[in-house]
Each structure stands twice: as structure tokens, then as C-alpha cells.
Amino acid sequence: MIPINLPKIGEEEVEAVVKVLRSGILTSGLGTGPMVTQFEKNFAKFAGVKHAIAMNTGTAALHSAIVAAGVKHGDEVILPSFTFVATAEAVVMAGGKPVFADIDPETFNVSPAEVEKALTKKTKAIVPVDLYGLPAEIKPIRKIADKHGLALVEDAAQAHGATCEGKPAGVFADAACWSFYASKNMTTGEGGIVTTGDDEIAETIRLIRTHGEKAKYASLMLGTNYRMSEVQAAIGLAQLEKLPSFVAKRRENARRLTKILAKAERLKLPEEPKGYQHSWYLYTVRLKDASETERNKLVEELRRKDIGAEVYYVNPVHLMPYYRESFGGRKLPETEKAAKQVFSLPIHPSVTEEQIDYIGMTLLNLL
Ligand SMILES: Cc1ncc(COP(=O)(O)O)c(C=O)c1O
């Protein structure tokens, strides 16, 4: 099976981990060990902002950024439902009420017009997601946020290496949250980071990360343990060095696959709108006019031929039992349609040209 994603770990990561283990410094009580501090410095430079605060998951990054952006109990937060559940989970964990907005059917990202429709007096923040690695329409969303005095937290968990107007994903938001889960464009096994240009947000996130403490045993606010370990940061430093080559290979694979699939009239292929560069975390196509059953059958057939096609996301968050029961079910027609018609194909850096040709030709033959 060609898996949908696969971490690419080399000797550099192995050596870096061994070095940390030999050093005896595995973590730091305030989350600021030498590896974590260096990783934060390098990641902030990569992300084009002043601060990066390393965390133990992308979910922790989202939760603390949403709290630090000022979301409190009862505040409404607008976000897409077509995302990984962690985006919504973080809003609820912060005490906020998720208000789901529909997507643009072309990009699968949240539609600025739908965000505007979801605004109420209780809205406090907007959390767009860079789905599959294509940056959200952040400029129009930034305008809405500024007009209504709202916080803007970007879920960039899938966007390492993506750009918008030549700048790294995340720079136009008040804070951006990244994941280093094993499937991502770069990994630390589990891990996450928040990037921000805002000193106050950065300071609050640092407090949340380690029990609300600036000094030991003197909590200034409610916090928890969201610290990244030194081992994770050492892996992250090596992976960040390699990220440009990983993304370049994903891009090359995407281009090759698009060339083969361009003939397939039933497929809507992923594109990069003008001014945007994809991170190519997932190569996601839509089987046009398909029923869910027809899409599922095609995915099954691909899997039978050892192509690890997957559906992201079969269940939009607003239709998941907990979210439907707790927060009501607004109809989101484009989200619900996309969830029935999309599927993703492997293009990660370990997929060879021959495998891309096999994936493309097999899919063409199945259509
Ligand atoms: C869009 C999105 N948001 C949030 C997360 C949560 O990140 P993590 O798994 O590192 O907690 C992920 C990845 O898993 C994701 O894809």
C-alpha cells in the first residue's frame, strides 16, 4: 500500500535524539530547554513573525491561542465545519461556542461571505483553517475581523510551506497554530507551535503552556502542561531544515499527478488560486456529481490496488453527534456535499515518480 502520508526520518533526526538523550536534559520545567528555545527561534524565522511558542500538540496550540486571543465562556467563534475536529474542540475547550460557516466549493476553505453571515453580537473570534495546505482567504477575513473588532486565529496545522501573497501562511492572523503530528509536512512525532507577532498573546500562551507560571509555583492564570519535550524539539530542528525539500517534492508530485489526471472530466483537481502557494499536505480531488456511495466505491477500488486513498473528512464536525447535540445543526450545503465527494491521494516526499504514474493511470482506468 502506498500510504497517504509517511514521516521522512533520516540519520540527522536519529543523531539529534541520541544527543539529547546523552545530554540528560529531557525537558525543562518552564518549557524553555535549549532545544525548544532553538526550535522556537528557527520556526519564528521560518514563519516570518516575532514569536513562536512550542507545544506538545497542534490541538494544545489551538486551545491556548484561542484563550490568549480573548475567547471566554459564552463567546461565539466562527470556523469551518469542514476540518479536523481539533479546530472545534479547541473553541469548546476555551469555553466558546463554535458557529460553523460553509465553505467555498472551489477551494474547500471557509467562505468569507459565509463568515460574514454567521456574525452576531456575541462573535469574538474567527478561526479559518488552511485546509489540505491551501491557505484560507485570510485577507478578506482579516478585513471582517478588523471591521468588527474580532480576534483572528489561523489553523495552519496543515500549511507548513504554504504562502499567501509571497508570505508564509499565518502572518496575517493574530496567531497561527501548527501541528507536527506524524503525518504532517514536518513532524516531531506529536507536537505543535503557535506563531504570533503580538507580544501579549505570546506571553499569555507561554503562561498557559506551563501551569500559568512565570516562576515556579506561582500561577498567574489558569494553565496546564502543554510543554514540548527536548527530544521533540531536536527532531523538529532537523525536520525544519529539510522542510523546503519535502515541500518541493510534494509540489513536484502534485504537478505530475495533475498532468496525468487533467484528462479526467469527472474529477475536479486541486488548484492554487492566484497569489497562493499550496503546502501540498493533501492532494484532494472531487468526484464531480457523485453520490457518497459512488465515491466510497472508487476509494475502495483504489485501496484494493494498493493506493492509500483516504477521505478528509467523511463527517463534517457539525454533523458529529457531540457537536450536533450540543451546538445545533445549521445546514451547510457545500460542506455536506464536499464531504460526500472528495478523496485524497498520496503525494508525500517518499512517493516516487513511478508511483505517481501508477496512481494517476490506475485512477484514470477506474473512472
Ligand atoms: C486542521 C487541523 N487542525 C488541528 C490539528 C490538530 O493537531 P494535533 O494532531 O497535532 O493535535 C490537525 C492535525 O491533526 C489538523 O489537521
The ligand as an SDF file (V2000), in Angstrom:
LIG
                    3D

 16 16  0  0  0  0  0  0  0  0999 V2000
   -6.6480   21.1530   10.5620 C   0  0  0  0  0  0  0  0  0  0  0  0
   -6.0630   20.5650   11.8070 C   0  0  0  0  0  0  0  0  0  0  0  0
   -6.2320   21.2090   12.9700 N   0  0  0  0  0  0  0  0  0  0  0  0
   -5.7080   20.7370   14.1210 C   0  0  0  0  0  0  0  0  0  0  0  0
   -4.9770   19.5730   14.1600 C   0  0  0  0  0  0  0  0  0  0  0  0
   -4.5150   19.0790   15.4810 C   0  0  0  0  0  0  0  0  0  0  0  0
   -3.1670   18.8520   15.5630 O   0  0  0  0  0  0  0  0  0  0  0  0
   -2.5650   17.7010   16.5220 P   0  0  0  0  0  0  0  0  0  0  0  0
   -2.9610   16.3800   15.9570 O   0  0  0  0  0  0  0  0  0  0  0  0
   -1.1050   17.9620   16.4810 O   0  0  0  0  0  0  0  0  0  0  0  0
   -3.1450   17.9340   17.8740 O   0  0  0  0  0  0  0  0  0  0  0  0
   -4.7420   18.8800   12.9520 C   0  0  0  0  0  0  0  0  0  0  0  0
   -3.9040   17.6730   12.8530 C   0  0  0  0  0  0  0  0  0  0  0  0
   -4.0030   16.6500   13.3770 O   0  0  0  0  0  0  0  0  0  0  0  0
   -5.3150   19.3780   11.7570 C   0  0  0  0  0  0  0  0  0  0  0  0
   -5.1410   18.7310   10.6050 O   0  0  0  0  0  0  0  0  0  0  0  0
  1  2  1  0
  2  3  1  0
  2 15  2  0
  3  4  2  0
  4  5  1  0
  5  6  1  0
  5 12  2  0
  6  7  1  0
  7  8  1  0
  8  9  2  0
  8 10  1  0
  8 11  1  0
 12 13  1  0
 12 15  1  0
 13 14  2  0
 15 16  1  0
M  END
$$$$
